[in-house]
C-alpha cells in the first residue's frame, strides 16, 4: 500500500471541511470520501516539534525536537523517523516541498528529494509560486509510479498557510471576512484574515493537483492518503499556545475499503497516533518506540474511543516557554513551568493582529500559572476554574495524570523546581 502525506503550515482547522467559510473545495471533496477527525490534537503547537511527533510516533521531549529545526533542534535518533522505518521496509520514500524536521534534508534519508536546495530557497520568496511548483513536481512523481511496481511514500509539504500570506483582496474581499474569535474585528485584522483565506485557497489548489495526479495514475485504490497540519493558525493566542486554538488540528484520512469513509468522528485523538495507524493499514509491524495508539479500532467501528486524554507541550519556539497540557473530552489543564509570567512576544509570529494587541497594552498582561477549563461549559477557554472548589477533584485527577505521563515519558521538566502553583487547589 502506498502512502501520500499532504500537509500545510499553520492551518489548524480553519478549512472548509471543519465548517469554516474558507474556500477549500478540493479538501472538501476529499473529506467526503474520507474519515474526518473533529477532535485531533497535536503533540506540540509549534512547527518542528509537531511534525516530529507525527513522524516518529513519540512526544517532542522524548524524541529531542524541543524547538525549531532551523534554530538548531533535531531528533535524537533519525532512525525513528517514519521515512527511515519505511526505507527499511522496502518503500521508496520521496519528498516534494517543505519538511521542517531537519535543518539538512539529507539527514532524513529520503530515497528521492524532488528538488534541490536552491530550488526551495528561490521559490520561497513567493509562497504561491513555491507550493504550485512543488505540487506539480509531486504530481509528476505520482504519475511516474503508475506501473505500480513497488510501494512509495510521498510527503508533499506546503508553505501555505504560513506567514507571510500571499494576497489577492480582489478575490477575497475583507469586508466579508471575520477574524478568528480571539482577534478583534477591525478593518486591518479583516484584511489580514482575508489573506489567510487566499493562502488556504492556494494550498487547496495544490492538494487538488496532487490528488488529480493520483487518480490519473490509477493509484487511488492502492494508496492511503492523509491530510493534516502542524498546529493552529499564526495568530496571537493560537499558534504556540496550548489552548485548543493552538493544539487543534485537521486530520483527514482516506484508504481503500475504509468502513468509516464519508464520516466524521468525535473521538479524542492525537497526531502521535498516525504512525501506528499507518502500520496497521499497510500491514507493517509496529516499532517498539511508538508512544501513540492506532486509530484502527475507531475506523473499524470496534470502539468509540481509543484514549481518555491527549497531551501537548511547548518548550521552545523562538524563546523558552515551557508548558504542558492534558485534555480529556470535557476538561483541560495547562501548566507553565518557569517563573516568567509575562507574554513572550517573540513566540508570536509578526502580524497585524499582534501589532494591534501590542499597541493596546497586551504585553502588560500576565499569564496564569495554571489553567483549568470545563470545555463543555466553556469551549472557548475563557473561564479558569482552577480555584473553583467544585473542580478540586478534577484538578487533582488531571494534575496526577499529567505528572504520571511526564514521568513515564522521561520529560525533563518533571524534576524542575521552577514551577510553584499559587492557588488553593494545589494544596489539597
Secondary structure, DSSP 8 states (H G I E B T S, - for coil): -EEEEEEESS-TT-SGGGT-S---HHHHHHHHTSEEETTEE-S-SSHHHHHHHHHHTS-HHHHT--S-GGGT---S-GGGSHHHHHHTTT-EEEEEE---S-SSGGGT--SEESS-HHHHHHHTTSHHHHHHHHHHHHHHHHHHTTT--S-EEEEEE--TTSSS----TTTS-GGG----TTS---HHHHHHHHHHHHHHHHHHHHHHHHHHHHHHTT-GGGEEEEEEESSS-SSTTTTTSSSHHHHEE-EEEE-TT-TTTTEEE---EEGGGHHHHHHHHTT----TT--S--SHHHHTTS-S-S-S-EEEEEEESSSEEEEEEEE-SSEEEEEE-SS--B--GGGS---HHHHHHHHTTGGG-B--SEEEEETTT-TT-----TT-GGGHHHHHHHHHHHHHHHHHTT-GGGG-S-----SGGGG-
